[in-house]
Amino acid sequence: MPLQIRREGVVSFLRQNLLTLLTVIGVVAGTFLGWGLRATGYEWTRREVMYFQYPGELFLRMLKCLIVPLLVSSIVSAIGSLDLSLSGKVGLRAIIYYMTTTVCAVMLGIALVTTIKPGKSSEAFQQPNATKIITKDTLTADTLLDLIRNVFPENIVQATIASYRTRLTYDVNDTKAIKGHLETYKIEGDYQKGSNVLGLVCFSIVLGITLGKMGEQSRPLQNFFHALSEAMMIITGWVIWLSPLGVFFLVTAKIMEIDSFSELVGRLGLYFMTVLLGLFLHGFGTLSILFVIATKKLPCRYIAKMGQVMATAFGTASSSATMPITIGCCDEMGLDPRITRFVIPIGATINMDGTALYEAVAAIFIAQLRKVEMSFGKIVAVSVTATAASIGAAGIPQAGLVTMVMVLDTVNLPAEDVSIILAVDWLLDRFRTTINVVCDALGAIIVTSLSQADIDKTRAVQNNDREGPAHELSDLEKGEH
């Protein structure tokens, strides 16, 4: 009898966690296959690597296809079905949580890099100007201004496919001296490929608040967004069953195209371990402490249920692409869908703890390589800029490299120094994305816990007023059960 019970327990566990186990197996198998193919000694061409990556690329495209409709419909539906006073409290709590974790991540990163000093003994910096792969075509002020510009997209349809970016065009033939250089530039603006997620989130929040304020008149539109959100989650459920195969090919191809493993563990080894230690301490230390303080519960059992989310984040290196899976995971945990569909998209947009920590560490690491003295004022400047840059970083692979230029500019370091850390960035990007999505999911749990009293109060008021139109409101609440 005990053996039968044990067997039933194992079968039940496998059924509940089959997808997670398969995804983790996909990551591990992809890693081993990648190293195995490299160990053959054959030099794989870019086209051959592309063939290996192709199935994973299709999976990634499917996930990204869901981002815009899921993001807009989830936020509008969630805010429209919440009481206006409650949605304001939820939003404020989410923003406070995300800002707190980001600041903590930056401070932890700075503390580690100034203590370990990975750049003091590193040999990675041998030829300061040997490699120039990035041209500085923007200023820190432009990046910050673009961040605000993208909050207010001039065309909401265009915001689904492009974001605004200020670009400096240099004219080397102009002899007008500017700041000691015999060159000047023109300030131009263009749109770069990739959804303006920040603008879409802000528009969706305003639309959701408006629908909530309109009351019964907005019911048809609210029902539309609610149905669209549910439809997107069903499609997400279909797509995520491809995740084991998708991440398997993505990880395999990425390992196959590594230039030099010795560079990964050699010259940049101490820097790599510093960032990894910071991400680990933040993900399982800082976030856990904040979770216990806010919920009076241990986060272990919740993190254990995020295996699918973490494996997908590691495989895709995109918090935006992982967002549908994060929402699905939170739904499975029994969280209020109105909260998760509001908090998770905001987190996937503005919460980049791993990126903030990495940029702070990388900037000071490069300064140590160049033997640039970092005063207290410069360290504060790095922390503030890294925080701002992480908010503006897109939820796509290696977006942190773009905003890294902004952080380097803060301490007057050349933009091309980003090339120093490129050898390990692809792998660190996967770890920091994993921490980002874990922070998003824990944030949804924390905000739900802090808002539970308000949710119960709102539900009690609605139950006392269940006549006519109020019955229709219950349709929007069915997802809670």
C-alpha positions in Angstrom: 0.0 0.0 0.0 2.7 2.6 0.9 4.5 1.6 -2.4 1.3 2.3 -4.4 0.8 5.6 -2.7 4.4 6.5 -3.4 4.0 5.5 -7.0 0.8 7.6 -7.3 2.6 10.6 -5.8 5.5 10.3 -8.3 3.0 10.0 -11.2 1.1 13.0 -9.9 4.3 15.1 -9.6 5.4 14.1 -13.1 2.0 15.1 -14.5 2.0 18.5 -12.8 5.6 19.3 -13.6 6.2 17.5 -16.9 6.6 20.7 -19.0 9.0 22.2 -16.5 11.1 19.0 -16.4 11.1 18.8 -20.2 12.2 22.4 -20.5 15.0 22.0 -18.0 16.1 18.8 -19.9 16.1 20.9 -23.1 18.4 23.4 -21.6 20.8 20.8 -20.2 20.7 18.7 -23.4 21.3 21.7 -25.5 24.3 22.7 -23.4 25.9 19.2 -23.7 25.1 18.9 -27.4 26.6 22.3 -28.1 29.9 21.5 -26.3 29.9 18.0 -27.9 29.6 19.5 -31.4 32.4 22.0 -30.6 34.6 19.2 -29.2 34.5 17.4 -32.6 37.1 20.0 -33.8 35.0 20.9 -36.8 34.7 24.6 -37.5 31.0 25.3 -37.8 30.1 28.0 -40.3 27.5 30.7 -39.5 25.1 29.1 -41.9 25.3 25.7 -40.2 24.8 27.3 -36.8 21.8 29.2 -38.3 20.3 25.8 -39.3 20.7 24.5 -35.8 19.1 27.7 -34.4 16.2 27.7 -36.8 13.6 25.7 -34.8 14.4 27.8 -31.7 14.1 31.0 -33.7 10.6 29.9 -34.8 9.6 29.3 -31.2 11.0 32.7 -30.2 9.0 34.3 -33.0 5.8 32.7 -31.8 6.3 34.0 -28.3 7.1 37.5 -29.5 4.0 37.5 -31.7 1.9 37.2 -28.5 3.5 40.0 -26.7 1.6 43.0 -28.0 -1.9 41.6 -28.0 -1.4 39.9 -24.6 0.2 43.0 -23.1 -2.5 45.5 -24.2 -5.5 43.2 -23.6 -4.2 42.1 -20.2 -3.6 45.5 -18.8 -6.8 47.1 -20.2 -8.9 44.1 -19.0 -7.2 44.1 -15.5 -7.5 47.8 -14.8 -11.0 48.1 -16.4 -12.3 45.3 -14.1 -10.6 46.7 -10.9 -12.0 49.4 -8.8 -10.2 52.7 -9.8 -9.0 53.3 -6.2 -7.7 49.7 -6.0 -5.9 49.9 -9.4 -4.1 53.0 -8.3 -3.0 51.3 -5.1 -1.9 48.2 -7.0 0.1 50.2 -9.5 1.8 52.3 -6.8 2.7 49.1 -4.9 4.1 47.5 -8.0 6.2 50.5 -8.9 7.6 50.9 -5.4 8.5 47.2 -5.3 10.3 47.4 -8.7 12.1 50.6 -7.9 13.2 49.1 -4.5 14.6 45.9 -6.1 16.4 47.8 -8.9 18.1 50.2 -6.4 19.1 47.2 -4.2 20.5 45.4 -7.3 22.6 48.4 -8.3 23.9 48.9 -4.7 24.8 45.2 -4.4 26.6 45.2 -7.7 28.6 48.3 -6.8 29.5 46.8 -3.4 30.7 43.5 -5.0 32.8 45.1 -7.8 34.4 47.6 -5.5 35.2 44.9 -3.0 36.4 42.1 -5.4 38.0 44.5 -7.9 37.9 42.1 -10.9 39.5 44.8 -13.2 42.6 45.3 -11.0 44.2 41.9 -11.8 42.5 41.2 -15.2 44.5 41.1 -18.4 41.4 41.6 -20.6 42.4 45.2 -21.4 45.4 45.0 -23.6 44.7 47.2 -26.5 42.4 50.1 -25.5 41.4 51.2 -29.0 42.0 48.0 -31.0 38.4 47.1 -31.4 35.7 49.7 -32.2 32.4 48.1 -32.9 30.1 50.7 -31.4 29.9 54.3 -32.6 28.7 56.8 -30.1 25.8 58.3 -31.9 23.8 59.4 -28.9 24.3 61.2 -25.6 23.1 60.2 -22.1 20.7 63.2 -22.1 19.2 62.0 -25.4 18.7 58.5 -24.0 16.8 59.8 -21.0 14.7 62.1 -23.1 13.9 59.3 -25.5 12.8 57.2 -22.5 10.2 59.9 -21.8 9.3 60.4 -25.4 8.5 56.7 -25.8 6.0 57.0 -22.9 4.0 59.3 -25.2 4.0 57.6 -28.6 2.7 59.9 -31.4 1.2 56.9 -33.2 -0.1 54.0 -31.2 -0.1 51.6 -34.2 3.6 52.5 -35.0 4.4 51.9 -31.3 3.6 48.2 -31.9 6.6 47.8 -34.3 9.0 50.7 -33.5 10.4 52.9 -30.8 11.8 56.4 -31.1 15.5 57.1 -30.9 17.6 60.3 -31.1 20.6 59.9 -33.4 23.6 62.1 -33.8 24.9 62.5 -37.4 28.5 63.7 -37.5 29.9 65.9 -40.2 33.7 65.6 -40.1 34.1 68.2 -42.9 32.6 71.0 -40.7 35.4 72.9 -39.1 33.3 74.4 -36.4 34.9 73.4 -33.1 32.7 71.9 -30.5 34.2 71.1 -27.1 37.6 71.0 -28.6 36.8 68.7 -31.5 36.9 69.8 -35.2 33.6 68.2 -35.9 29.9 68.9 -35.3 26.8 66.9 -35.5 23.1 67.1 -36.4 20.4 65.9 -34.0 18.0 63.7 -35.9 15.3 61.3 -34.7 14.3 58.0 -36.2 12.5 54.9 -35.3 14.3 51.6 -34.6 12.9 48.2 -35.0 11.2 46.7 -32.0 7.9 47.4 -30.1 7.7 50.5 -27.9 6.6 48.5 -25.0 6.7 51.4 -22.5 4.4 53.4 -24.7 2.0 50.5 -25.1 1.9 49.9 -21.4 1.2 53.6 -20.6 -1.5 53.8 -23.3 -3.1 50.6 -22.0 -3.1 51.9 -18.4 -4.9 55.1 -19.5 -7.4 53.2 -21.6 -8.1 50.8 -18.7 -8.6 53.6 -16.3 -11.0 55.3 -18.8 -13.1 52.2 -19.2 -13.3 51.8 -15.5 -14.5 55.4 -15.2 -17.1 55.0 -17.9 -18.9 52.3 -16.1 -21.7 50.3 -17.8 -21.2 52.2 -21.1 -17.7 50.6 -21.5 -18.9 47.0 -20.9 -18.8 45.8 -24.5 -15.2 47.1 -24.9 -14.2 45.6 -21.6 -15.6 42.3 -22.6 -13.7 42.4 -25.9 -10.3 43.0 -24.1 -11.1 40.4 -21.5 -12.0 37.8 -24.2 -8.8 38.8 -26.1 -6.7 38.3 -23.0 -8.1 34.9 -22.4 -7.7 33.9 -26.0 -4.0 34.9 -25.9 -3.5 32.9 -22.8 -5.0 29.8 -24.5 -2.7 30.3 -27.5 0.2 30.8 -25.0 -0.7 27.4 -23.5 -0.3 25.8 -26.9 3.0 27.6 -27.7 4.8 26.8 -24.4 4.6 23.1 -25.1 7.1 23.8 -27.8 9.5 25.4 -25.2 11.6 22.3 -24.5 12.4 21.9 -28.2 12.8 25.7 -28.7 15.2 26.3 -25.9 17.2 23.1 -26.8 18.0 24.5 -30.2 18.6 28.0 -29.0 21.1 27.0 -26.4 22.8 24.5 -28.7 23.3 27.1 -31.4 24.5 29.8 -29.0 27.2 27.5 -27.5 28.3 26.5 -31.0 29.1 30.1 -32.0 31.2 30.9 -29.0 34.5 32.3 -30.2 36.7 31.2 -27.4 35.8 29.4 -24.2 39.2 30.1 -22.7 38.4 33.8 -22.9 35.1 33.1 -21.0 36.8 31.5 -18.0 40.2 33.1 -18.4 40.7 36.9 -18.8 37.1 37.8 -18.0 36.6 35.0 -15.4 36.7 37.2 -12.3 34.4 39.7 -13.9 32.0 36.9 -15.0 32.0 35.4 -11.5 31.4 38.9 -9.9 28.3 39.5 -11.9 27.1 35.9 -11.4 27.6 36.2 -7.6 25.7 39.5 -7.6 22.8 38.0 -9.6 22.6 34.9 -7.3 22.7 37.0 -4.1 20.1 39.4 -5.4 17.8 36.7 -6.8 17.9 34.3 -3.8 18.9 36.8 -1.1 17.6 40.3 -1.5 14.4 39.3 -3.3 13.7 36.5 -0.7 14.2 39.0 2.2 11.8 41.5 0.6 9.3 38.6 0.0 9.4 37.4 3.6 9.0 41.0 4.9 6.0 41.7 2.6 4.2 38.4 2.8 5.4 36.8 6.0 6.0 33.6 4.0 9.0 31.8 2.6 9.5 32.1 -1.1 10.9 28.6 -1.6 7.8 26.9 -2.7 6.8 29.7 -5.1 10.3 29.8 -6.7 10.1 26.0 -7.1 7.0 26.5 -9.2 8.9 28.9 -11.5 11.1 26.3 -13.2 9.3 26.6 -16.5 9.6 30.4 -16.4 13.3 30.4 -15.5 14.2 27.7 -18.1 12.4 29.7 -20.8 14.0 32.9 -19.7 17.4 31.3 -19.8 16.8 29.8 -23.2 15.3 32.9 -24.9 17.2 35.6 -23.0 14.1 37.8 -23.4 11.9 38.9 -20.5 9.3 40.2 -22.9 9.1 36.8 -24.7 8.8 35.0 -21.4 6.0 37.3 -20.2 3.1 35.1 -21.4 4.6 32.1 -19.6 5.2 34.2 -16.4 1.5 35.2 -16.5 0.5 31.6 -17.0 2.7 30.5 -14.1 1.1 33.1 -11.8 -2.4 31.9 -12.8 -1.5 28.3 -11.9 -0.4 29.6 -8.4 -3.9 30.8 -7.9 -3.1 34.6 -8.0 -5.8 37.1 -8.8 -5.6 37.4 -12.7 -6.5 41.0 -12.5 -3.4 41.7 -10.5 -1.1 39.5 -12.5 -2.2 40.8 -15.8 -1.6 44.3 -14.5 1.7 43.8 -12.6 3.6 41.3 -14.9 3.5 43.4 -18.1 4.7 46.5 -16.1 7.5 44.4 -14.6 8.5 43.0 -18.0 8.8 46.6 -19.2 10.4 48.6 -16.3 11.9 46.0 -14.0 15.4 45.0 -15.1 17.2 44.2 -11.9 19.7 41.9 -13.5 20.5 44.5 -16.2 20.9 47.3 -13.6 23.3 45.2 -11.5 25.3 44.1 -14.6 25.7 47.6 -16.0 26.9 49.0 -12.6 29.5 46.2 -12.3 30.6 46.4 -16.0 31.1 50.2 -15.9 33.2 50.1 -12.7 35.1 47.0 -14.0 36.0 48.8 -17.2 37.1 51.9 -15.1 39.3 49.6 -13.1 40.9 48.2 -16.3 41.6 51.7 -17.5 42.9 52.6 -14.1 40.3 55.4 -13.8 39.8 56.4 -10.1 36.2 56.1 -9.1 35.3 58.8 -6.6 32.1 58.6 -4.5 30.4 61.0 -6.8 31.2 58.9 -9.8 29.9 55.8 -8.1 26.7 57.6 -7.3 26.4 58.8 -10.9 26.9 55.2 -12.1 24.2 53.9 -9.8 21.7 56.5 -10.9 22.5 56.1 -14.6 22.4 52.3 -14.4 19.0 52.4 -12.7 17.6 54.8 -15.4 19.3 52.8 -18.2 17.8 49.5 -17.0 14.3 51.0 -17.1 14.8 52.0 -20.6 16.3 48.7 -21.7 14.1 46.7 -24.0 13.1 43.2 -22.9 15.1 41.6 -25.8 18.4 39.7 -25.9 21.5 41.8 -25.1 19.5 45.1 -24.9 21.8 46.0 -22.0 24.7 46.5 -24.3 23.0 49.5 -25.9 22.2 51.2 -22.6 25.7 50.2 -21.4 27.1 53.0 -23.6 25.0 55.5 -21.6 26.5 54.3 -18.3 30.1 54.5 -19.6 29.4 58.0 -20.8 28.6 59.0 -17.2 32.2 58.3 -16.1 33.8 59.6 -19.4 34.8 56.2 -20.7 34.7 55.5 -24.5 31.7 53.6 -25.9 33.9 51.1 -27.7 35.0 49.7 -24.4 31.8 47.7 -24.4 33.6 45.3 -26.8 35.8 44.2 -23.8 32.9 42.3 -22.2 31.2 41.0 -25.3 32.8 37.6 -25.0 30.8 36.8 -21.9 27.7 39.0 -22.3 25.7 36.4 -24.2 25.8 34.0 -21.2 25.4 36.7 -18.5 22.4 38.0 -20.5 20.6 34.7 -19.9 21.3 34.7 -16.2 20.2 38.3 -15.7 17.0 37.7 -17.7 16.2 34.8 -15.5 16.6 37.0 -12.4 14.4 39.7 -14.1 11.5 37.3 -14.6 11.8 35.8 -11.1 11.6 39.3 -9.7 8.5 40.0 -11.9 6.7 36.8 -10.6 7.6 37.4 -7.0 6.4 41.0 -7.4 3.0 39.8 -8.5 2.8 37.6 -5.4 3.9 40.4 -3.1 1.5 43.0 -4.7 -1.4 40.4 -4.4 -0.6 39.8 -0.8 -0.4 43.5 0.1 -3.6 44.2 -1.9 -5.6 41.3 -0.5 -7.5 43.3 2.0 -8.5 45.9 -0.6 -9.5 43.1 -3.0 -11.7 41.5 -0.4 -13.3 44.8 0.4 -14.0 45.5 -3.2 -15.5 42.1 -3.7 -17.7 42.5 -0.7 -19.1 45.8 -2.0 -19.8 44.1 -5.4 -21.5 41.2 -3.7 -23.8 43.6 -1.9 -24.8 45.2 -5.1 -25.5 42.3 -7.4 -28.3 43.7 -9.5 -28.6 44.3 -13.2 -25.3 45.5 -14.6 -23.3 44.3 -11.6 -24.1 40.7 -12.7 -22.1 41.3 -15.9 -19.1 42.4 -13.9 -18.9 38.9 -12.4 -18.1 37.6 -15.9 -14.8 39.5 -15.7 -14.1 37.9 -12.3 -14.6 34.3 -13.4 -10.9 34.0 -14.1 -10.2 34.4 -10.4 -11.7 31.0 -9.6 
